[in-house]
Amino acid sequence: MRLAIIGGGASAVTLVDALARSAPKEKVRVSIFEPRAVLGPGRPYQEDADSALINRPADAMSIRHADPLDFRNWLREVAGSGEFPSVDPEARFQPRWLFGVYLRRRLASAAARLAAGGGTVDVCAAAVEDVIPVDGQLLTLTSTGVTQPHDHVVMCLGTPRPADIYGLSGRPGFVADPYPLTEPLPTGEPVTVLGSNLSAVDIAVALLRRGHTAPIRLMSRNGLLPSVRCRPVAIDPVEADRLAEAVRHTPPAALWTTVRRLLRSSLAAHGASPDEIALDLAVGESAAGRVARQLGRTDAADCWRAVLLPLLDPVGELLWQRLPLHTRESFLRRHNTRIATVLNPMPPATAALLLEALRNGSLEVHSGVTAVTARPGGGFTVTAAGQEHRAGVLLNAARATPYDPEESAGWLLGRLAERGLARPHPCGGVYVDFTTNQVLGRASGLYALGHLASGDIYYANAGSLLGISARAERIVARIQRGSTPGTSPLATSSTLTIGGRLDG
């Protein structure tokens, strides 16, 4: 079997690891196409500042769905060896660069395991610009002109780069993509960051940790910082089952209303305050007040955020897939920005540092951004809440765009769409079959994993390595059952799978 993986980040690692653990009965030739020099870390987990922490607890960062403590156990191993003397293996939130090391080593181990069974893992340091179905095979065409045949192709394209909303790329002082944060950042002059999400927080923390003394401004449309992560509460299995049954069996047209009612009931049963819910989702509270308030609630069993996440995690993917398309589009347009602050919270240690900076005036958060323009003499003008702010250095942390057609991932998707091999999804990425992650189009054997499948698999869940690992295992099981590439049985499907279940 010949398998191509387009992209060499964390999703690709979960796929190779799942394949190696499946003990394939036939020799497998894996080709990974990745133009970056280092495989494994992708964009989020490169060599970076120690201050850039993973926003999920270490216990939820395994690449192995069935072994959620794999990363934690690896941390204990490397700490015991003395290789990383500064590492605290019991810390709840670990540096992103350290997770990158874990990814690289798990990829090497998986490759060695496949090699021991007679397989190979080859790396092509080039981007794939096209995938062409020919005579029951899928041919990859790279930017260097190399063509290779494969039985199956999995696209692991990662998260798109930040959006250049105001067309500032190429302007002096504009940093279009500030990752990795180890790259030189200005230390002696005011810095403005476009955005107030997790990426913006990473930038602010990196600057503060290295002694930046000039003012730092985070400026966005809503001015909402990520929520502070709570310790999740234990959910009664009966309560969880009631929600899961509703998600599986409620007709799609009534699903959104039904789930909201059940969630409100569960939150009330745990003592959650409607006032706290409204305040967490509202725009207007001061950033310092919001962070201080939420820091005081990280261990509160009646905090609604401590209840919501463990309730939603097991059913989030299926809930999103069963909602009507117009409901999904409306949610993304009207609610996603605020809900994302809850579903993607920041570690308490990060919040505590931000709070100190907010109180001493070294950090400001502004809302109401409506325009950013380049000044004729250099620098920028940011218009927010009717006021103009000057900025000499502008770091871009805007939310991810659709894949840029000027980049290799966007170019590839454009080519596939032209020939009907993939259909752009209005909610992000491309249409996929919910059960198998197979791309819905004119050829079978083509799959999408991670952010690329976010239109049908809500990325709050798909972005979890445990969730991606579960999907990777499903893809591996599918391709090992001997599905034949060629014309897709889904090619003429005009509707998505309705009511699919993760248990098959």
Salt bridges, closest charged atoms under 4 A:
ASP17 OD2 - ARG21 NE 2.66
ASP17 OD2 - ARG64 NE 2.94
GLU34 OE1 - ARG36 NH1 3.68
GLU47 OE2 - ARG104 NH2 3.89
ASP59 OD1 - ARG72 NE 2.93
ASP70 OD1 - ARG64 NH1 3.37
ASP70 OD2 - ARG106 NE 2.93
GLU83 OE2 - ARG105 NH2 2.43
GLU90 OE2 - ARG76 NE 2.91
ASP122 OD2 - ARG29 NE 3.28
ASP130 OD2 - ARG415 NH2 3.16
ASP130 OD1 - ARG419 NH2 3.01
ASP151 OD1 - ARG2 NH2 3.35
ASP177 OD1 - ARG43 NH2 2.82
ASP202 OD2 - ARG96 NH1 2.90
GLU239 OE1 - HIS270 NE2 3.12
GLU245 OE2 - ARG248 NH1 3.25
GLU245 OE1 - HIS249 NE2 3.13
GLU276 OE1 - ARG297 NH2 3.04
ASP280 OD1 - ARG293 NH2 2.84
ASP280 OD2 - ARG305 NE 2.95
GLU285 OE1 - ARG293 NH2 2.96
ASP299 OD1 - ARG231 NE 3.37
ASP302 OD1 - ARG297 NH2 3.07
GLU317 OE1 - ARG471 NH2 3.00
GLU364 OE1 - ARG217 NE 3.28
GLU364 OE1 - HIS366 NE2 2.81
ASP404 OD2 - ARG161 NH2 2.39
GLU407 OE2 - ARG161 NH1 3.25
GLU418 OE1 - ARG415 NH1 3.33
ASP456 OD1 - ARG328 NH1 3.19
ASP456 OD1 - HIS425 NE2 3.10
GLU473 OE2 - ARG21 NH2 3.25
ASP503 OD2 - ARG501 NH2 2.83
